[in-house]
């Protein structure tokens, strides 16, 4: 599975959403599933899928699908 697919799947698995909801402009709190609890589930899912440990500042800054792609680059993961 490539990184883009793993990234998308992390959103689907953590937020329990259909892939059709997943848009590149998806933002935190734009859907009910991506609330503070969903955020922590998403972070845990990404950490598991990519075998990383995100820093607290990155978790706080993870405010959208696109921003997440930028943050993942910090961990040498190209989406």
N, C-alpha and C positions, 0 to 999 in steps of 0.2 A: 504494500500500500504506500503510495507516495505521500509526501508531507501535506499537500493541499487536501487530499482526501482524508487523511488523519485529522487535520485541523477542523474540517467541516463535520466529520463524524463526532468529534469531541463536543461540538455545539449540540448536535442532534441527541447524543447520548446523555449529556449533562442536563440539558434544558428540557428534554423529552418533547422535542418539537419535530414537525415534519420538515423534510428538506425543502419543501416549497416555501416555507416561512423564512428560511435562511437566505438572506440577501447580503451582498457585500456592504450595504449601508446600515445593517442592523446595529442598533445602539442599545446600551444598558438602559433598562426600564422602558424600552420601546414596546416590549411585549411583557405580559404578566409573568411569564416563566423566567425572565431574566431580571430577577430582583436580587436582593443581597444574598439570599440563600442559593439562588441559581448561580450567582457569581462564584461563590465558593465551590459549588459542584463543578462548574466549568473549569476553574483553576485546577482542582484536583484531577479532573479528567485529562486536561492538557499535560499536567505534570506526569501522570501515569503513561499516557500515550507517547510522550517525547522523552521520558526519563530525565526530567529536569526538576529543579527546585526554584520556583520563581521568588524573587525578592518582593518584600511587602510593597515597596514603591511601585513596582510593575503591576502588582495585583490591583492596587488603587487606581493606577493609570489605565487599566484595561477597561476602556469605556465603550468600545465598539469593535465590530468584526475587523475593520481595517486597522484600528489601533493595535489590536492583538497581533496582527501580522507584523507590524513594526516591532512590537515588543519581542516577538519570537526570534527576530533577527539578532537580538542582543544575545540570545542563547545559541547562536549559530544554526538556526533552523530557518531555512528559506521556504516560504509558502508560495 
